[in-house]
Amino acid sequence: MTFDSPLSAYQSAISQQGFVVDAAQERAVLALQACHEALHQGRAPIAGVYLWGPVGRGKTWLMDQFYQTLRVAARRQHFHHFMAWVHQRSFQLTGTADPLRALARELSREVRVLCFDELFVNDIGDALILGRLFQVMFDEGVVLVCTSNQPPEQLYADGFNRDRFVPAIAAIQAHMQVVAVDGAEDHRLHPGVNLQRYWVSKAGEPGGLSQVFAELTAGQPVSSAPVNIGYRSVAVVQASDKVLWCRYADLCEQPLAAMDFMALCDRFSAILISEVPNLSAQQRPGRIARGTEDGSARVAAGDRELPQLSVHDDSVRRFIALVDECYDRKVPLYLEAQVPMDQLYTEGYLEFAFRRTLSRLKEMQLRRFAPA
């Protein structure tokens, strides 16, 4: 069924699909509807929409209804895909007098609306770029609609050189309607029929992934030869042309990047990971960082405390990126771990970021999570 607006799609979901009525979602859909109407009636200026709130509150679903009913040029991307494009295009524009302005103008010629999911800034390089990019994008008339787990004022909180990112926050607040989607329901968990894609390994017992792999690759040639991803070779348990089975250490404890996980999801229709350890680890004490100009003595004005990551956190970042990519692409992810899902990551520097990952893993246990 097709709809002509986000409001009509939402009303149909409530009346016919058994969705739970949620006052926070109603506020969000009304903001999206106002933006949708302004775009199609040719009004100017047009305020974008910034939806933020806890995981599983329907932010992505609401934004997708907005995007799918647009009749103007638009692009919809996961935020880290957008930033990968920004970094690549910025490099290509090296030598241009104002590369970010040129990039924003190029973008404005291609799209009227940019929608991206999961705005989350924890990288100094991204923060420095976004500090100005958001400003020039709005100047060029790009309407931005996005989702995030954090309100604008908490983005890149405590980040190094955060003052360079503050202009981006001001631009968001000036050019977008900020809506808290913070209802009590985690909508990812209903309605839906369970389909097991997560197992807890038990000593002396065969793992669940062997049978899953056999079922997914029935009639296909399989191999245990390493798989090339980009410029790297990844060891596998077994793989076919469409199904990949790896150990956690071989996929997440290697120097792979988000672009590599994008390539994995381009190539494989299902991914299996075994030997996933307990990822929780007590956060180690922070360290005092000084610039070279600070010398060896402690200088209060120049000192800054940097959190020291636990032993697992580099691999956990990769695991989070992999789950995000599989979720966004509807690539089923099958896991065999040492601990139950709710105990995978309960303590550490990435505890906040892992909440979204846990919610997504739970939704992946539903039968409805499958390629469209």
C-alpha positions as CSV (number, residue, x, y, z in Angstrom):
1,M,0.0,0.0,0.0
2,T,1.3,3.5,-0.9
3,F,0.6,6.7,1.0
4,D,0.8,10.3,0.1
5,S,2.2,11.6,3.4
6,P,3.8,10.5,6.6
7,L,0.6,11.3,8.6
8,S,-1.5,9.0,6.4
9,A,1.1,6.2,6.7
10,Y,1.1,6.6,10.5
11,Q,-2.7,6.6,10.7
12,S,-2.9,3.4,8.6
13,A,-0.3,1.7,10.8
14,I,-2.3,2.5,14.0
15,S,-5.7,1.5,12.6
16,Q,-4.8,-1.5,10.5
17,Q,-1.4,-2.9,11.5
18,G,-1.8,-3.1,15.2
19,F,0.8,-0.5,16.1
20,V,0.7,0.8,19.7
21,V,-0.6,4.4,20.0
22,D,2.3,6.6,21.3
23,A,1.9,10.3,22.1
24,A,5.6,11.0,21.4
25,Q,5.3,9.4,18.0
26,E,2.2,11.5,17.3
27,R,4.2,14.7,18.0
28,A,7.0,13.5,15.7
29,V,4.7,12.6,12.8
30,L,3.0,16.0,13.0
31,A,6.4,17.7,12.7
32,L,7.3,15.5,9.8
33,Q,3.9,16.2,8.2
34,A,4.4,20.0,8.5
35,C,7.8,19.7,6.8
36,H,6.3,17.4,4.1
37,E,3.6,19.9,3.3
38,A,5.9,22.9,3.2
39,L,8.2,21.1,0.7
40,H,5.3,20.3,-1.6
41,Q,3.7,23.7,-1.4
42,G,7.0,25.5,-2.2
43,R,7.3,27.4,1.0
44,A,10.5,29.0,2.2
45,P,12.4,28.8,4.4
46,I,11.6,25.2,5.5
47,A,12.5,23.8,8.9
48,G,13.9,20.3,8.9
49,V,13.2,17.8,11.7
50,Y,15.5,16.3,14.3
51,L,14.0,13.2,16.0
52,W,15.8,12.0,19.1
53,G,15.1,9.6,21.9
54,P,15.9,6.1,23.3
55,V,16.4,3.1,21.0
56,G,13.4,1.4,19.6
57,R,10.9,4.3,19.8
58,G,10.2,4.3,16.1
59,K,12.3,7.2,14.9
60,T,13.7,5.4,11.9
61,W,10.3,4.1,10.9
62,L,8.8,7.5,11.1
63,M,11.6,9.1,9.0
64,D,11.2,6.4,6.4
65,Q,7.5,7.1,6.0
66,F,8.4,10.8,5.5
67,Y,11.1,9.8,2.9
68,Q,9.0,7.3,1.0
69,T,6.1,9.8,0.5
70,L,8.3,12.6,-0.8
71,R,7.8,13.9,-4.3
72,V,10.9,16.0,-4.4
73,A,14.5,15.0,-4.9
74,A,15.8,13.4,-1.7
75,R,18.5,11.1,-0.4
76,R,18.3,8.7,2.5
77,Q,21.4,7.3,4.1
78,H,22.8,5.9,7.4
79,F,24.9,8.7,9.0
80,H,28.2,6.9,8.7
81,H,27.5,6.3,5.0
82,F,26.9,10.0,4.6
83,M,30.2,10.8,6.4
84,A,32.1,8.3,4.3
85,W,30.8,10.2,1.2
86,V,31.7,13.5,2.7
87,H,35.3,12.5,3.5
88,Q,35.7,11.0,0.0
89,R,34.3,14.0,-1.8
90,S,36.2,16.5,0.4
91,F,39.5,14.7,-0.6
92,Q,38.5,14.9,-4.3
93,L,37.8,18.7,-3.9
94,T,41.3,19.3,-2.4
95,G,42.6,22.6,-3.9
96,T,39.2,24.1,-4.1
97,A,39.0,27.5,-2.3
98,D,36.2,26.3,0.0
99,P,35.7,22.6,-0.4
100,L,32.8,22.3,2.1
101,R,30.9,25.1,0.5
102,A,31.5,23.4,-2.9
103,L,30.3,20.1,-1.5
104,A,27.1,21.7,0.0
105,R,26.3,23.4,-3.4
106,E,26.8,20.1,-5.2
107,L,24.5,18.4,-2.8
108,S,21.9,21.1,-3.1
109,R,21.8,20.7,-6.9
110,E,21.2,16.9,-6.5
111,V,18.7,16.9,-3.6
112,R,16.2,19.1,-1.9
113,V,16.0,16.9,1.2
114,L,18.7,14.8,3.0
115,C,17.5,12.2,5.4
116,F,19.9,10.3,7.5
117,D,19.6,7.8,10.3
118,E,21.5,7.6,13.6
119,L,23.4,10.9,13.9
120,F,26.1,10.1,16.4
121,V,29.4,12.0,16.5
122,N,32.4,10.6,18.4
123,D,35.2,11.2,15.9
124,I,37.2,14.4,16.0
125,G,37.6,14.4,12.2
126,D,33.8,14.2,11.7
127,A,33.2,16.8,14.4
128,L,35.5,19.3,12.8
129,I,33.9,18.9,9.4
130,L,30.3,19.0,10.7
131,G,31.0,22.2,12.6
132,R,30.9,24.0,9.4
133,L,29.2,21.6,7.0
134,F,25.8,21.8,8.6
135,Q,25.9,25.6,8.4
136,V,26.7,25.7,4.7
137,M,24.2,23.0,3.9
138,F,21.4,25.0,5.4
139,D,22.7,28.2,3.6
140,E,22.4,26.3,0.3
141,G,18.8,25.4,1.1
142,V,19.2,21.7,1.9
143,V,16.4,20.5,4.2
144,L,17.7,18.0,6.8
145,V,15.6,15.3,8.5
146,C,17.5,13.0,10.8
147,T,17.3,10.6,13.8
148,S,19.6,10.4,16.8
149,N,19.7,8.9,20.3
150,Q,20.8,12.2,21.7
151,P,19.4,15.8,21.8
152,P,21.6,18.2,19.7
153,E,23.2,19.8,22.8
154,Q,24.6,16.4,23.9
155,L,26.2,15.5,20.5
156,Y,29.9,15.1,20.9
157,A,29.7,15.8,24.6
158,D,33.1,16.0,26.2
159,G,34.7,15.5,22.8
160,F,38.2,16.9,22.1
161,N,38.0,20.5,20.6
162,R,34.2,20.4,21.1
163,D,34.1,24.2,20.6
164,R,34.7,23.5,16.9
165,F,31.5,21.4,16.8
166,V,29.3,23.9,18.7
167,P,28.4,25.9,15.5
168,A,26.9,22.7,14.1
169,I,24.6,22.4,17.2
170,A,23.6,26.0,16.8
171,A,22.8,25.4,13.1
172,I,20.6,22.4,14.0
173,Q,18.7,24.3,16.6
174,A,18.2,27.2,14.2
175,H,17.1,25.3,11.1
176,M,15.4,22.2,12.5
177,Q,12.5,21.4,14.7
178,V,13.8,19.2,17.5
179,V,11.3,16.6,18.7
180,A,11.8,14.1,21.6
181,V,10.5,10.7,20.6
182,D,10.8,9.3,24.1
183,G,7.7,7.2,24.8
184,A,7.8,4.2,27.1
185,E,7.4,1.5,24.5
186,D,10.2,-0.2,22.7
187,H,8.4,-0.8,19.4
188,R,11.0,-3.0,17.9
189,L,9.9,-5.8,20.2
190,H,6.3,-6.1,19.0
191,P,4.4,-7.2,17.0
192,G,6.5,-10.1,15.7
193,V,7.1,-13.8,15.7
194,N,10.4,-15.0,17.1
195,L,13.0,-16.6,14.8
196,Q,16.2,-17.6,16.7
197,R,19.4,-15.9,15.4
198,Y,21.3,-15.9,18.7
199,W,22.7,-18.9,20.7
200,V,24.7,-19.2,23.9
201,S,27.5,-21.7,23.3
202,K,27.8,-24.5,25.8
203,A,30.9,-26.5,26.5
204,G,30.8,-30.0,25.0
205,E,27.7,-29.3,22.9
206,P,27.6,-28.6,19.1
207,G,26.9,-25.0,18.3
208,G,23.7,-23.8,16.6
209,L,25.5,-22.2,13.7
210,S,26.5,-25.4,12.0
211,Q,22.9,-26.3,11.3
212,V,22.0,-22.8,10.3
213,F,24.9,-22.6,7.8
214,A,24.0,-25.9,6.3
215,E,20.4,-24.8,5.8
216,L,21.4,-21.4,4.4
217,T,23.9,-22.9,1.9
218,A,22.0,-26.0,0.8
219,G,23.0,-26.9,-2.7
220,Q,25.8,-24.2,-2.8
221,P,29.5,-24.9,-3.0
222,V,31.3,-23.9,0.3
223,S,34.9,-23.3,1.2
224,S,37.1,-22.5,4.2
225,A,39.5,-20.4,2.2
226,P,40.0,-16.8,3.4
227,V,37.7,-14.1,1.9
228,N,39.1,-10.9,0.5
229,I,37.4,-7.8,1.8
230,G,38.8,-4.6,0.2
231,Y,42.6,-4.8,0.7
232,R,42.3,-7.4,3.6
233,S,42.0,-11.1,3.8
234,V,39.6,-12.4,6.4
235,A,39.8,-16.0,7.8
236,V,36.5,-17.8,7.7
237,V,35.0,-21.0,9.3
238,Q,33.2,-21.6,6.0
239,A,31.6,-19.4,3.3
240,S,29.6,-19.7,0.1
241,D,29.0,-17.0,-2.5
242,K,26.2,-15.6,-0.4
243,V,26.7,-16.7,3.2
244,L,29.7,-15.9,5.4
245,W,30.6,-17.6,8.7
246,C,33.5,-16.1,10.7
247,R,34.8,-16.2,14.3
248,Y,34.4,-12.9,16.2
249,A,38.2,-12.5,16.5
250,D,38.8,-12.8,12.8
251,L,36.1,-10.2,11.9
252,C,36.1,-7.7,14.8
253,E,39.6,-7.9,16.3
254,Q,41.2,-7.1,12.9
255,P,41.7,-3.5,11.6
256,L,38.5,-3.5,9.5
257,A,36.6,-0.2,9.0
258,A,33.0,0.7,8.3
259,M,33.6,0.6,4.6
260,D,34.7,-3.0,4.9
261,F,31.4,-3.9,6.6
262,M,29.5,-2.1,3.9
263,A,31.4,-4.3,1.4
264,L,30.4,-7.4,3.4
265,C,26.8,-6.5,3.2
266,D,27.0,-5.8,-0.5
267,R,28.4,-9.3,-1.0
268,F,26.7,-11.6,1.5
269,S,23.0,-12.1,2.2
270,A,23.6,-13.6,5.6
271,I,26.5,-13.4,8.1
272,L,27.2,-15.8,10.9
273,I,29.7,-15.1,13.8
274,S,30.8,-17.6,16.3
275,E,32.9,-17.4,19.5
276,V,31.6,-14.0,20.5
277,P,33.1,-13.3,23.9
278,N,31.7,-11.4,26.9
279,L,32.4,-7.9,25.7
280,S,32.0,-6.2,29.0
281,A,35.1,-4.9,30.7
282,Q,35.7,-2.5,33.5
283,Q,36.6,0.9,32.2
284,R,40.2,1.8,33.0
285,P,41.2,5.1,34.5
286,G,41.5,8.1,32.2
287,R,44.7,9.7,31.3
288,I,45.8,13.4,31.4
289,A,46.6,14.5,27.9
290,R,48.8,17.6,27.2
291,G,49.8,19.3,24.1
292,T,53.5,19.8,23.3
293,E,53.2,23.4,24.3
294,D,52.1,22.4,27.9
295,G,55.5,20.9,28.7
296,S,55.9,18.2,31.4
297,A,54.3,20.2,34.2
298,R,50.5,19.9,34.8
299,V,48.8,23.1,33.4
300,A,45.2,23.2,34.5
301,A,44.1,25.3,31.5
302,G,45.8,22.9,29.0
303,D,45.2,19.5,30.5
304,R,42.3,17.4,29.4
305,E,41.3,13.9,30.6
306,L,40.9,11.3,27.9
307,P,39.0,8.1,28.8
308,Q,41.1,5.0,28.4
309,L,39.3,2.2,26.6
310,S,38.9,-1.3,27.9
311,V,40.7,-4.1,26.3
312,H,37.6,-5.0,24.2
313,D,36.4,-1.6,23.1
314,D,38.2,-1.4,19.7
315,S,36.6,-4.6,18.7
316,V,33.2,-3.6,20.2
317,R,33.3,-0.5,17.9
318,R,33.7,-2.7,14.9
319,F,30.9,-5.0,16.2
320,I,28.6,-2.1,16.6
321,A,29.4,-0.9,13.1
322,L,28.7,-4.4,11.7
323,V,25.4,-4.7,13.5
324,D,24.4,-1.2,12.2
325,E,25.3,-2.2,8.6
326,C,23.4,-5.5,8.8
327,Y,20.4,-3.8,10.4
328,D,20.3,-1.0,7.8
329,R,20.7,-3.4,4.9
330,K,18.3,-6.1,6.3
331,V,21.1,-8.7,6.2
332,P,20.3,-11.4,8.9
333,L,23.1,-11.7,11.5
334,Y,23.4,-15.0,13.3
335,L,25.5,-15.0,16.5
336,E,26.9,-17.7,18.9
337,A,28.2,-16.1,22.1
338,Q,29.5,-17.1,25.5
339,V,26.9,-15.1,27.4
340,P,23.1,-14.3,26.9
341,M,22.4,-11.3,24.8
342,D,21.5,-8.9,27.7
343,Q,24.9,-9.7,29.2
344,L,27.0,-9.0,26.1
345,Y,28.1,-5.5,27.1
346,T,27.0,-4.2,30.5
347,E,30.0,-2.2,31.6
348,G,32.5,0.0,29.7
349,Y,33.1,3.2,27.8
350,L,30.7,2.2,25.0
351,E,27.8,1.3,27.2
352,F,25.6,4.1,25.8
353,A,26.4,3.3,22.2
354,F,25.7,-0.4,22.8
355,R,22.1,0.2,23.9
356,R,21.1,0.8,20.3
357,T,23.1,-2.3,19.2
358,L,21.3,-4.5,21.8
359,S,17.9,-3.2,20.7
360,R,18.7,-4.0,17.1
361,L,20.0,-7.4,17.9
362,K,16.7,-8.1,19.7
363,E,14.7,-7.0,16.7
364,M,16.9,-9.3,14.5
365,Q,15.4,-12.2,16.5
366,L,12.0,-11.5,14.8
367,R,10.8,-13.3,11.7
368,R,9.9,-10.0,10.1
369,F,13.6,-9.0,10.0
370,A,14.5,-10.3,6.5
371,P,15.4,-8.8,3.2
372,A,12.6,-6.9,1.6
